[in-house]
């Protein structure tokens, strides 16, 4: 992980299945929205890409997510920008 993101809230999905990952991602995003965190990290690993695909599908459909992208230096991590709380 780059030092740029060292202190951001993060969740690690290594070893989890798709369904449990979906639940945890949505809870993680909701909790960080409530805490007014603007940026978080989701560590899904590289592997076969199943968790990365699942993560991006969940983020695409979550209304609290402003945007997301793979970390430029670690393709096993997705950086998520959360909508600002009104």
C-alpha positions in Angstrom: 0.0 0.0 0.0 1.3 3.4 -0.9 1.9 5.9 1.9 -0.7 8.2 0.2 -3.4 5.9 1.5 -1.8 4.6 4.6 -4.3 6.2 7.1 -7.5 5.7 5.2 -10.2 3.4 6.6 -9.9 0.0 4.9 -11.5 -3.4 4.7 -9.7 -6.6 3.7 -11.8 -9.2 1.8 -9.2 -11.9 1.4 -10.6 -15.3 2.0 -14.3 -14.3 1.9 -16.9 -15.5 -0.5 -18.9 -13.3 -2.8 -22.1 -13.1 -0.8 -20.5 -12.2 2.5 -18.2 -9.7 0.7 -21.3 -7.9 -0.7 -22.8 -7.5 2.7 -19.5 -6.3 4.3 -18.8 -3.8 1.5 -22.2 -2.2 1.8 -22.0 -2.0 5.6 -18.4 -0.6 5.3 -19.6 2.1 2.9 -22.6 3.0 5.0 -20.6 3.2 8.2 -18.0 5.5 6.6 -20.7 7.7 5.1 -22.1 8.1 8.6 -18.6 8.9 9.9 -18.2 11.4 7.0 -15.1 9.8 5.7 -14.6 10.9 2.1 -12.2 8.1 0.9 -11.8 4.5 1.9 -9.9 1.4 0.6 -11.2 -2.0 -0.2 -8.6 -4.7 -0.4 -9.8 -7.5 -2.6 -6.5 -9.0 -3.8 -5.6 -10.0 -7.3 -6.1 -13.7 -7.5 -8.7 -14.8 -10.1 -10.5 -11.5 -10.0 -13.7 -12.7 -8.5 -13.6 -10.5 -5.5 -12.5 -7.5 -7.6 -15.4 -8.0 -9.9 -17.8 -8.4 -7.0 -16.5 -5.3 -5.3 -16.9 -3.2 -8.4 -20.4 -4.5 -9.0 -21.4 -3.6 -5.4 -19.8 -0.1 -5.6 -21.5 0.6 -9.0 -24.9 0.0 -7.4 -24.3 1.8 -4.1 -25.9 5.3 -4.0 -23.4 6.4 -1.4 -20.4 5.9 -3.7 -19.3 8.9 -5.7 -16.6 7.1 -7.6 -14.0 4.3 -7.4 -10.8 3.2 -9.1 -8.1 0.6 -8.7 -5.1 1.9 -6.8 -2.4 2.9 -9.3 0.3 1.1 -7.5 -1.7 -2.0 -6.3 -4.3 -3.6 -8.5 -5.5 -5.6 -5.5 -6.9 -2.5 -3.9 -9.8 -0.3 -4.9 -10.0 3.4 -3.7 -13.5 4.6 -3.1 -14.8 8.1 -2.9 -17.9 8.4 -0.8 -20.5 11.1 -1.4 -20.5 13.9 1.1 -23.1 13.8 3.8 -25.7 16.5 3.6 
